[in-house]
Amino acid sequence: MLKYRILCWLTAAVLYSIPGLRAQTAPPLNAAEIRLQLKKLNTLGSVLYMAAHPDDENTRLLGFLAQESLYRTGYLSLTRGDGGQNLIGNEQAELLGLIRTQELLAARRIDGAEQFFTRANDFGFSKNPEETFSIWDRKKVLGDAVWVIRQFRPDVIICRFPADSRAGHGHHTASAMLAAEAFIAAADPKQFPEQLDKVKPWQAKRLLWNTFNFGGNNTTSEDQFKLDVGAYNALLGKGFGEIAAESRSQHKSQGFGVAASRGTSIEYFSTIKGEAPRQSLLDGVNTTWQRVDGGNGIGDLIQAALNDYNAEDPSASVPALIAIRKKISALPDGYWKTKKLQEADRLILACAGIWMEAFTTQGEIVPGEPINTNLQLINRSKIPVTLQKISINGKETAENRQLDFNKFESIPTTVQVPAATAISQPYWLQEPHPIGTYIINDPQLTGHPENIPALAATFHLKIADQVISVTRPFTYKFTDPVKGEVYRSLVIAPPVVTSLDNQVFIYTKAEPQDVPVKIRAMKNNVSGAVSLRLPAGFRADKASIPYTLNSKGDETEVLFHVSPVKINGQNIVDTMTVVADANGKQYTNSMITIQYDHIPSITLFPPASARLVTVNLRHNGQRIGYISGAGDKVAESLRQVGYIVTLLGEKEIMSGDLSQYDAIITGVRAYNTQPRLRYWQPRLLEYVKNGGTLLIQYNTSGGLVTNQMGPFPFSLSRDRVTNELAPVKFLLPKDSLFHYPNSITQKDFEGWVQERGLYFPSQTDKAYDKPFEMNDPGERALNGSTIIAHYGKGKYIYTGLAFFRQLPAGVPGAYRLFVNMISK
């Protein structure tokens, strides 16, 4: 697992609670959406959905609850999906979790729900809740769920899975168990009392299980409470089957694009705790303004505004909304007052056609440095609006300027970024963490899907006799010649970052390897020296190397030669970190930017580090052909141990000379993601027949481009061994796989990460040999992790062993075994 040390500083702002503010600083509402939000202003109910992962949520139900029933709706995903597979790139672990966090936020922008998380880390597939809770910190994860419930105050909680084996995944079962525990604990002031200086105990009305019929498991029944969520919403111009498809299709890293559905769609619910619903999910809950002390009459005012609403002129509703705002402001302080004031303010701004943003043309800024920014706003209605003042991180500037109709205002300003501003890092990666649980030092950050931007401007607008304060984060805005206007988060950066070409350096002998270090200035006039913080048993040819960079964005490269002190047959795995001295201070940050079109750009600053591994490794052969799959780092890992790896495509496979390759390897899920393999497969099997070695890494049974992956029949199962420490039995100990060119022992299965393997072959032809047997504790032995067949003059191997995780992690035994597999 990558483990990052991160500093994180968050500031609060009212409008940051709106889903999607990261991607667009001034989310617009059209006339139909304004009417929908007016209706929502008159609804005081809330529902929280709970499950384990990104993609577990029922997007059709979330959309229906948020935009048809008009409840405040949230999804609490216990994890960020860090332990899954990535179908769009090679990011794994925490980096994959960042992508899936943003995919969930993209989904919520479509279905209208809000997104929350706990500190639980998705450590990979888990077969039962006992294993899950042995890795998660159960009490802390429960505390996080209680915190979210006490903050969100749902009238009803819905869990996706049952608290038994029908859930199909240990995390799923655990999420249902925690939902039941949190339902009770959130109402008990004796549980997690340390939270009560910020939140109050909260008792939801009921806990329901949203039963399902998928994966061959039908848990629905006609005696359960039913709800038709297939409605068509004329204001949105879509049915909730269409909205759900758009929302779910944001989970692109999981390949979860789905087709839209239309028409009646029944959801089923089983009552777990509380009184069973009869007419609606919120039976027994007053969802009108009468649930609030002093709220009588507000509902009538909102209904009158709805009756008088003119889609041709939404600004005509502003006086009515101002009157509603006054009534809400006069209420005693409380949850619904706060939420409905926020909604009323957003409606007033939307009806008045007021648009605001705060941006800069710089992508990164260093704490303590000035940054040129622009504050822009426009009043696109004839409602009198005065900009009284602007606050930027606590510093106020008086304006008192009238915003004339349709006059674009642009206010350039220079902002001094406070020296104490933390660099841009996800708050849950603040410190190195154990395998199952992130560390969150500030409990008030719990639940947040992402960092709140560190720099923001607040516009104080006077409309009639009401002052509305609107906060906009400073964003980086630029124009792309293809994409047009692009918004990205403003990145707070250290003054210097460094990077290494490789994440793992493999030493098979005590000879030095080149370790080039790139140094990049994030501000002007950066100078100092770069050194390597080496573990015991390694040395560098230089203690440090000086550098000078005059301008922001300048780069230079320095070269170290690093070698182990000796290689005595013992495997060593440790970490090297780059340390850059800059103007008297030390920095160990690299910079990673993750960019995909369907989510905002993500920038973070993990340590500039790499694994140093000594391994007793021999290999024959030199040239490897590699067919890319869903994304992995196996090819570059093989280059680290001396192989010449060529990526193969249409030309190389169909008309090239495959005999030049000592082995050909397909990347993970290549047969799920590379449609041309249907046509390449005969050529690959011919290569094997003529004496080549073909190694296929794991695939899933769904969506295979060909059913003939091997020279002899086999199918794929869902069998897997999730315990990375599971014992491995050698079934063919005399086979050359265990002896050439490396002698394989049980020690070669030590230090594996996350899992042994997944999606093992089954129903295999008798022509296949099965060299291994393994199983998770208490389960039957599995002998299908790897199958080998001799075909013609060559060798065919299919392996479900998780080499795509082990090799980039620098697991010595995995390298030795993998090399044996591809050796002749």
N, C-alpha and C positions, 0 to 999 in steps of 0.2 A: 504494500500500500504506500502511496505517496503520503508524506506527512509534512505539513507545512507549518511554519511558525509565522503567525500573522498578527499585526496590530489592527484593531478595528475601532472606529469611533463613529457613533450614529447621532444624528440630530432628528428631532421630531417635527413633523409638519402635517397639517390636517389632510392635505390632498394626496399625501403619499399612500393613503389607504386605498386609493382607487387602483384596481388592477390595470396594468399596462402603462403606468406613467413613465416607466423607464424607457419605453420605446418611443413614446410620443408625448411631448411636454404639455400639450393642450388638447386633450381628447375631445373631439367635437361630437355634438348630438344633432341629428337632423330633426325635422319637425315631428316625425312619427315617434322617434326615440324620446323626444321631450314629453310627448303625451304618455308614453309608457312609464317614464320616470315620475310623472305627476301621479299616475295611478299607484306607483310603488310608494310614494310619499304618504299615501293614505293606508298603507299596510304595515302593521307592526308585528311581524312574526319572523322567526329565524330557525334554520335547520342546518345542522352540521353533519356532514358525511364523513365516515372514518374508514380507512383501509391502510394498506401497507406500502404501496408503491405508486409511482407514476404509471398510469394506465389502468389501475385497479378501479378507478372511479367510474360511476355510471353517468356518462356525459349527457345522455338524453334526460335523465332524471334531474341532474343539476340544472340544466338549461330550463326545464319546465318549472322547477321550483323558483328559480331566480327571475325568470322573465314571463312566466304565465301566472303562477301563484303569487309572484312578486314578494317572496320572502327574502330576507337577507340569508344568503346561502354560502356555505363554505365547505371546502374539502380539506380535511386533515390527513395528509399522507405521512405515515410514521417515518418513512425514509425518502431519500432523494433518488433511489434507483441506481446507486453507485456500483452495485455488484453485478449488473446485467451485462449483456453483450451490446455492441455498438455496430449498427448496420450502415452508418454513414461516414465513419472515420475510424481512426485508431485510438481515440481517447478511451481510457479505462479508469476504473476506480473513481477518485474524487473529481477528475476532469469530466467523466461521463455523468456524474451526479450534477455537475454544474449545467451541462447541456440539458439534462432531463428536468432540472428545476425550471429552466427557461421554457422548455416545451410545455410544462404544466401551466406556467403563467400565460403562454400564448393560447393554450386551450381555454383558460379562464376568461381571457379577453373576449372570447367568442361566446361561451355559454353563460357568462355573467356572474359566475360564482367567484369567491375569494379563495386564496390558497394559503395553507399553513403546513408547518412541518414540526417534527420533534427532532431530538438529537440522535435518534437511532440511525445507525449506518447499515445500509444494505450490504451485508458481507457475502452475498451469494445465495444460491438456493439452499433452503433449509427444509428438512423432511418432517419436522415436528416442532411444536412449541417448546418442548424441553430443551432441544438444541438451541433454539432461538434465544431463549431466556438465559441460557448458559453463556451466551456471548453478549447480548444486550445487557445494559444496566437497567434491569426491570423497574426498579424504584424511580430512577431518574426519568426514564421514558414515560412512565405513568405520571410523574409530576409534570412533565411537559404537556401531556394530554389534559391534565386537570387545569393547568395554567391557561391553555387555549380555550377550554370550556368556560372557565370563569371570566375570561376576557370577552369571548364571543357571545356567551349567554344564550345558547340555542334552546329553543322551546322543545325541539325534538332532535335526537341523535339517531343517525342511521348508520349501521355498519354493513359493509359489503359482504362479509364472510361469516360463516358460523364458527363457533368456538370448538370445532372438532375436525376430524380428518377430511370431511367433505370440502374443507377450504382448499386442499390441494397443495399447500405450501406452509411451512412452519411460520413464516412471517404473517401470512394471511390469518391463520388460526390465532396467533398472538395478538393481532390487531383487534380481533373480536373479543378476546379475553380482556384486553386492556380497555376497550370501549365499555364493557360491563363494569370493570373496576372503577374507571374514571367517572362513570355515571353516578356512582355512589360517593366516591371520594370528593368530587367537586362540591358536593353539598355539605360535606362534613368539615366544620371549622377545625377539628382536631387533626385533620390530614393536611399536610403541607401548609402549616400555619404561617411559615415564613413568607408565603405569597400574599397574606391578607393585609399587608400595609399598602398594597397596590390594587388588589382585586377583592371582591367579596365572594363568599360561597354561593354556588348556583345549583339549583335542582332543576334539571330538565324534566319535562312532563313524561316522556317515555323514551325507551330505547328500542329501536326496531332493527330487524335484519331484512335487508333488501334481497330476498331469495332470487334464485337464478336458474336458468336452464341453458347451460353451455358446457362444452367439454365432455358431453356424454353424461352429465350429472344434472338431473332435473330435481331441484329442491322446492319447486313451487307446488301449490295445491289450491284447489278452488275454495277451500275454507279460510284461506288467508285474505287479509285486507288487500283490495285491488285498486289500482289507480291507472287511468288511461292517460299516458303522457305523450300521445301521438298528435296532440292538437296542432292546428295551423294558427299562427299568430299573424294577423293581417298587418299589424304595425311593423313587424319585423319582415314581413313578406316571405316567411319561411315556416315550415313545420319543425318540430323539435327533433325529428329524425334527421332532418337536413342539418340543423344546427349541431346536433351531436356528432354527425359524420365529420363536419369541419373541425370541431373541437378535438375529437379523437385522432384525427389525421395529423395533428400537430406532433404526435409522438413518433416523429420520423426516425429517430435513432433506434427505435424498436421495430420499424417497418409496419406500423399499425394504421396505414391509410385504409379507410373503409368507404364503401359506397353509401350514399344517402338512402334513407328509407322514408316512406311517406304513409300516412294513414294511422289507424288505430294501433296503439302499442301498449300492452298492459304490463305494469310492474306489480310485483307481489311483495307483501311485507308480513313478516312474522314478528309478534311482539315478544321481546326479551325481558324487558322490565317496564313497569308502569302499566297504566290502564290501556287496554287495546283500543285503537281507533275504530270508529264506526262509519262516520261520514267523510272525514278528511284526516290527513296526517296530523293536523294540529287541533283535533277535537279537544274541547275543554280549555283551549287557549284563546283568550280574547285578542284578536289581531287588529282591533280598531283603536282609535285614540282614547277610548274609554279605559284602556288598561293603564294609562298614565294619569297620575293625580293632576287635576287641573286641565286635562286634555279635552274635556267636553267643548264642543264647538269647533275645534280645529279640523275635524273630519268634514264638517259641513262646509267650512271655508275652502278646503281642498276640492270637495266635490263641486262646489260652485265654480272654482277655477277651471276644473275639467269641463264643466258644461259650457263655459264661455270661451274655451280654448279655440284659437283660430290658427290652424296650421299655416295659413298664408302670412300671418303676422304674430309669431310667438311673443314678440315684445309687448303686445297688448296685455299679456298675462303678468308682466312684471309688477304692477301695483298690487295685484291680488297676492302674488308671492311675497312681496314685502310685508303685507299685512299678516300673512301666515307666519313669516319669519319672526315678526314681533311677538305673536302669540306663543310660538315655540320658545323663544328667548325668555319669556316670562315664567316658564315652567320651573319647578324646582330642579336642581341639578340631578342628572341621572343618565342612565344608559341611552334610553330612547331620545331624550332631549339632545344629547351629543350627536347621535347618528342622524337624526332627522334635520338638525341644523346643517350638518354637512350636505345632506341631500338637497335641502332648500337652497343653500348657497350655490350649489352646482346648477340647479335649475334656473336660478336668477341669472347667472352668468350665461347660460345657454340661451335663454329667451332673449336676453339683451344682445346676443351676438358678440360677446366680449371674448377676445382671444389674447392670450399673453404667453410669452416664453422668455427664458433667460438662456443665452447661449454664448459660446466662444468658438473661435475658429482654430483653437489649439486642442489637440487630442489629449495631451498630458500636461500636467503641471506639478512642480515639486513644492512641498510645503515650505512656506517662508518666501516664496517668489510671488511677484505680481502677475496678474493675468488680465488681458484686455477682454472685456465682455460686452455684450449688447443686450439690453432689455427692450423688448418690443411688445406693443399692445395696440389694439384697435377696438373701438366701439362701433359695431356695425348695425346699431339701431339708433333711434332718436330719443332713447331714454337718457336723461341727464346723468352723467357719471363724472365724478371727480377723482383723480388720482391724488390722494392726500400725501402719501409718503411711500418710500420703498425701504425695506429692511433687508440687509444682506448680512447674514450670520451675526445678528445682534446690533449692527451699526445702521442707524436710520438716516435717511436723506429726505428732507421735506421737498415736496413737489407742488402740491396744490394747483394742479393743472386740470382744466376741463378737457375731457375726451370728446372732441367734436365728432359728429356723425361721419363715419367711414374715413376718418383721417388717421393714417398710419403713423404711429409714434415710435421713434427709435431713440433710445437713450444709451449712448456709449458710456461705459464706466470701467475704471480699473479697480480690480479687487485684489487686495493683499491676502493671499492664502495664509491662514494662521500656521505658524511653525509647528504647532502641536497636532495639526491635521494628520490623521493616520493614512498610510498608503492604501490603495484600493485592494481589499482582500475580503473574501467571503468570511463573515464573522464566525461561522462554525468551523473554519479551518485555522482558528487563531493559534492553536497549539497542536503539537503531535498528539494523536489520539489512539486509544486502544482499538482493536479490530472492529468492535461492535457499536461504539458510541462516540460521538463527537463531544468535545469539551466546549461548553459555553460559559464563559466567566461572568457575564452580565445576564442574570436571569430574565431581565426585561426584554432581551433580544429573542427569547424563546418564541418559536412559532413564525417569526418573520421569514418570508421566502427568500429575501435577498437583503443586502445592505441598503439602508436609506442613504441617499447621496449626501456627501459631506458638505457640499457648497450649494446654497439655495438663496433665492431672492423671494421676498414676500411683498406683494403689491397690496396696499391698503386702499380700497375703493369705497367711496361714499356714494350710495344710491338711495335717493330720497333721504330719510334720516337714519339709514342703517349703514354701518361700516362693515364691509366684508373683506377679510384678509385672505389672500390667495397665494399659496406658495408654489413656486416652480423651481425645480432643480436646474442648476446650470448643466447644460449638455453641450456636447461637441457636435456642431452642425457643419456639413459640407455638401457640395454638389458633386455627385458622381455622374460622368458622362453617359452612363448606361442606366443607372438606377434613379437618377435625379437627386432630389433632396434627401439626405441621409442623416438620421440622428443616432448618436452613440453616447453612452455614458462618458462623462468627463473622468479621466483616469488621474488619480493622485499617485504620483510615482516617487521612488527614491531618486537621488541625484545621479546614481549610476547603477546600471544593471550589467550582469555578465551572463554568459551562456556557454554551455558545453555541447559539442557535436553529438555526443553519445550519452545515454543514460546508464550504460553498463560498459565497463572495460574488463575484458576477459584475458587473464594471463595464464598461458599454458607453459611458459618458461620464464625465467628470471630476467628477461630482456626488457629494457625500457620501451614504453609506448609513447607516441606523441599525444599530448593532451593540449590541443589548441583551445584558448579561452578568448571569446569575443567580449569586448568591453564597449558599452554604448553609453554616451552621455545623455541624460534626460534634462539637462540644463546647460547653460553656457559656463565655460571656464571650470572644468572639472579635472583635477589632477590628483595623483597619489600613486599607490603601488598595489599590485595584485599578487596574492599568495594562495597557496593551497593548504587547506586544513586536512592533513592526511591521517588516517588511522595507523595504529601500531602495525608494523610489518611492511610499510611502504615508505618510499622516499622519492623526492623530486630533485632534479639537477640544480634547481635554483630556489633560494629561500623566498624571493619576491622579484617582481619585474615592474619597473616604473612605467607610468603612462601619463600622457597629457592630451586632453580633448578640449578644443577651444570653443566649439559651438554645439548647441543642442542638436542631437541626432547624429553627431560624429561617432564613428566606430573605429576601433583598432583591434588587432588580434595579437596576442602574445602566445608563446609556445613553451610549455613545460615538457619535460621527459620524466615520466613516472614509472617506477619499477618496484616489484616486490623485493624485500631484502633477500629472500630465498624462497624456493619452492621445494618442499620436502615431501610431496605427496599428500599434504593436508589441504583441504579446501578452506579458503578464507573468504568470507563475504562481509564487507564493511562499506562505509560511506565516506566519500571525499567531498569536501565543500569548498567552493571558491570564495575567497574573502577579498573584497575590493576596498581599499582605503581611499576615501575621497574627502579631501580638505579636512583631514584630521579625524574623521569618523569612519567606522567600518560597516560595510554592507555586504550581505550574503544573498541578495535577491537576484533571481533571473526574472524574465518577463515572458508570460505565455498569453497569447491572444487566440481565442477560439472563435471562428467565424463561420456561420452557416446562414443562408438566406432566410430561413424560417424563424430565427430567433435573434435577439440583439447580440451584438458583439460582446464577448466576455474577455476581460483582461484581469490577470492576477499575477502575483509576484512570489512564487514559491522559491525555496532555496535553490541556488545554482549548485546542484550536487549530482553525483553519479555513484553507482555501485562499483566497487573494486572487488574483483573476484579472481582468486587463484584456483585453478582446477587442473587436475591431472587428466589431460584430454589428448587423445590421439585421433586423427581422422585420415582416411584415405579419400581420394577424389578431391576435386577442386572446383568444378563448375556446376552450379545449381541453376535450374530454371524455376521461376516462381510465378504462379498464377494468382493474382490478387483476388481476395474474397471480400468479406464485409469490412475488413480493416483490422490489421494486426501489425505487430512489430517483429515478426519472426524473421523476415528477410534481413533486416538490419542486424538482428541478433546473430544470424549466421555469418554475416560479413565480419562481425567482431572476432570470430574464431578463425578467420582466414579464408573463407569460401568466397569465390567470385559469383555473385548472385545477379542473374539477369531476369528482369520482369518480362514475362511472355504475354503476347497478345495474338491477335488474329494472324498477322503476317508470320510471326515466328513459329506458331503452332501449325498452321495449315500449309505453309510453303517453306518453312525453315528446316534446317538439319537438326533434328532433336537428338541425334546420336552424340552430339558434342557435349551433352549434359550428363554428368555422372548420376544425377537424380533430378526429378521434377517434383515440386511440392505445390499443392493447392492451398490457398489461404483459408481461414475459417469461413464456413458457410458459403464457399465459392459456388457450390452447386445449388444454393438458394438464390444467389444474387447475380451470377454471371450467366445470362441466357445463352451465350455462345458456346458454353460447355456442352450443350446438347450436340453440337456439331464437332466440337473438338475431341469429344470422348473417344471416338474410334481411332483417331490419330494417337491419343495418349496410350490406349491399350496396345496399339501396334508398336509403340515405342517400348512398352514393357516386354512384349513378345520377342522383340529383337534384342533384348538384353538390358533394358533400362530399369531403373528403380523409380516407382511412382508412389508418393506418400500423400494421402488425402487426409487433411485435418477435418475436424468435426463439422457436421451439417445437421440440420433439423429435418424431420420427415415431411413437414408441410412445405409445399411449394418447390419441390425439387425440379430442376429443369430436365432431368432424365432419371429414369428408374434403373438405369444400368450404370452404376458408379464403379463397379468392379468387373473383373473378368468372369466371376461366378456370382450367382445370386446371393443377395442378403438384403435385409431391410433395416430401418433405423427405429430404435425404440426411444422411450423417455428415460431409460435406465441411466443412473448417474451415481457417482460417489461424491458426496459433498464434503465429507470430512477429509481435509488435506493430510491428516495424520493417519488415515486408515491403513492398516497393514496390507502389504501387497505380497501375494504368493506367486512364486515363479513356477509355472506349470510345465515349462519346457527348458529346464535349467541347462541342458547341453546344447541348446540351439545357439547358433552363431550370434544371435541378437544379444546374448548375455556375455559374449566373449570377444567380439571383434568389432572395432579395434580396441574397445575398452571393456574391461572386466566389470560387469554390472553386479552390484551387491545391494543389500537392503539399505545401506547408507546413501545410495543414490536417490532414495525416496524421502530423505530427510530434508526439511526446510522448504517443502512445497507450500504454495500459497493458495488460499481460498477453497480449492477443490482438487480432487484427483482427476476427474473427468466427467464428461456429460454426453448425453444422447448416444449411448453405446449401440453398436450393431446388434441385431438379433436375427433369428431364423436364417442363420448363415449356412451356406453350402459346406459340405464336408471337406471341400478342397482347402478351406481356410484353417490355418493353425491359430490357436489362441494362447498366447504366451503368459497372460496374467490372470490372476483371480483376486478380487478385492470386494469389500463391502463396507457399508456404514454400520456402526454398532447396532446389533440386534436385528440386522436384516440378512436376507439370503445372499450367498456369495454370487458375484457376477463375474463371468469370464469373457465378456464381450468388449472390454475397453479397447482392445487392439486386435485386429485380425490380419493375418499375413498369408499370401498365396504366391506360390511360384507359378508363373505363367509364361510358357515358352522358355526363353533364355533369361527372363528377367524376374523382378520381384515387385509385388503389389502390396501396399500396406494401407489400411484404413485405421486411424486412431482417433478415439474420443478423448484421449488424455489431454489435459489442458495445457499443452505446450505454449499456447498463445499468451498464457499468464506467467508461466514459469520462466521462459527464456528472457523476456524483458525485465523480470524481477531478479535475474542473475542467479537462479538456482543451479548450482554446479551439476548435480546429478541429472537434472533434466537435459542439460547440454550433452552429457556423456551418453545418455540413452537415445536422444534424438540423433546424434551423430551415428550411433550404431545402426539405427533404423535406416538411414539413407546411405550407409556404406555397402559396398559390394563384397 
